[in-house]
């Protein structure tokens, strides 16, 4: 068997995944923290203030990466849920459900920081604008997935039900993305592009990309840590968990 | 205008949520391991004696 294929098979084993997650989650956290520290330093102390928005534009450096992460986490959750439903892979169920709290956290950051930016720039904390409203629905979807998963006692049935909600909910993602072009939105259009020219001064971009990479690394760390907790919860009666819990001399 | 207070508030929200995101799974893992330890102790206590009581 090819080593990569064998590694994938091994990863499906709960004790192996426990060791893998326990090893890699702290590394991803630390890497994410370091990259974000560089990004935050650039965002707060290096990049000049915007000529129209002043310093308030610095909120963008946490708002935009969080917004991207909120949508990416949902897409990944739906993908894991689909794999879990089709091939009945337990690890994918665990990973799908671990995506929800992290994604919800990033959605909350997006809404809160957007609201804080909106007060001085738009003169209001909140507006029922298409982009804001769809992002709020995304938060409710995340909360729905978390609630449904915790409402059913049987872990496998719970993850299937919640996974189905995630798969249906993924239809919201293109609506969020294109809401600024489909409707007459107060929210500004696409300023930063992954491919092609951004409508932002190049001097302002490096901290933003650092924050984007940093939040992704953080997400990996958090995903592994949460998946590890759920894995232990599901395997709580097994010998390997009891051995792991034994106090070390 | 610098809008400094708004910037500080936004970054505080970011830091608080990230801190919760860091701590919450750690507490869950600790809780699961503690539950497993307690379960192992309980099972150990309830296990019947391997050596029957002597009648002598």
HADDOCK unambig.tbl for C-alpha pairs under 7 A between the chains (distance, minus, plus):
assign (segid A and resid 54 and name CA) (segid B and resid 1 and name CA) 6.47 0.50 0.50
assign (segid A and resid 54 and name CA) (segid B and resid 2 and name CA) 5.70 0.50 0.50
assign (segid A and resid 55 and name CA) (segid B and resid 2 and name CA) 5.21 0.50 0.50
assign (segid A and resid 55 and name CA) (segid B and resid 3 and name CA) 6.01 0.50 0.50
assign (segid A and resid 55 and name CA) (segid B and resid 4 and name CA) 6.69 0.50 0.50
assign (segid A and resid 56 and name CA) (segid B and resid 3 and name CA) 5.55 0.50 0.50
assign (segid A and resid 56 and name CA) (segid B and resid 6 and name CA) 6.89 0.50 0.50
assign (segid A and resid 56 and name CA) (segid B and resid 7 and name CA) 5.92 0.50 0.50
assign (segid A and resid 58 and name CA) (segid B and resid 7 and name CA) 6.82 0.50 0.50
assign (segid A and resid 59 and name CA) (segid B and resid 7 and name CA) 5.89 0.50 0.50
assign (segid A and resid 59 and name CA) (segid B and resid 10 and name CA) 6.47 0.50 0.50
assign (segid A and resid 102 and name CA) (segid B and resid 21 and name CA) 6.83 0.50 0.50
assign (segid A and resid 105 and name CA) (segid B and resid 17 and name CA) 6.44 0.50 0.50
assign (segid A and resid 109 and name CA) (segid B and resid 13 and name CA) 6.85 0.50 0.50
assign (segid A and resid 109 and name CA) (segid B and resid 14 and name CA) 5.95 0.50 0.50
assign (segid A and resid 113 and name CA) (segid B and resid 10 and name CA) 5.07 0.50 0.50
assign (segid A and resid 116 and name CA) (segid B and resid 6 and name CA) 6.11 0.50 0.50
assign (segid A and resid 116 and name CA) (segid B and resid 10 and name CA) 6.30 0.50 0.50
assign (segid A and resid 117 and name CA) (segid B and resid 6 and name CA) 6.89 0.50 0.50
assign (segid A and resid 222 and name CA) (segid B and resid 22 and name CA) 6.77 0.50 0.50
assign (segid A and resid 225 and name CA) (segid B and resid 25 and name CA) 5.76 0.50 0.50
assign (segid A and resid 226 and name CA) (segid B and resid 25 and name CA) 5.06 0.50 0.50
assign (segid A and resid 229 and name CA) (segid B and resid 25 and name CA) 6.37 0.50 0.50
assign (segid A and resid 229 and name CA) (segid B and resid 28 and name CA) 5.72 0.50 0.50
assign (segid A and resid 229 and name CA) (segid B and resid 29 and name CA) 4.68 0.50 0.50
assign (segid A and resid 232 and name CA) (segid B and resid 32 and name CA) 6.35 0.50 0.50
assign (segid A and resid 233 and name CA) (segid B and resid 32 and name CA) 6.06 0.50 0.50
assign (segid A and resid 236 and name CA) (segid B and resid 36 and name CA) 6.23 0.50 0.50
assign (segid A and resid 241 and name CA) (segid B and resid 36 and name CA) 6.67 0.50 0.50
assign (segid A and resid 242 and name CA) (segid B and resid 36 and name CA) 5.47 0.50 0.50
assign (segid A and resid 242 and name CA) (segid B and resid 37 and name CA) 6.26 0.50 0.50
assign (segid A and resid 242 and name CA) (segid B and resid 40 and name CA) 6.30 0.50 0.50
assign (segid A and resid 245 and name CA) (segid B and resid 33 and name CA) 5.01 0.50 0.50
assign (segid A and resid 245 and name CA) (segid B and resid 34 and name CA) 6.86 0.50 0.50
assign (segid A and resid 245 and name CA) (segid B and resid 36 and name CA) 6.10 0.50 0.50
assign (segid A and resid 245 and name CA) (segid B and resid 37 and name CA) 5.35 0.50 0.50
assign (segid A and resid 246 and name CA) (segid B and resid 37 and name CA) 6.26 0.50 0.50
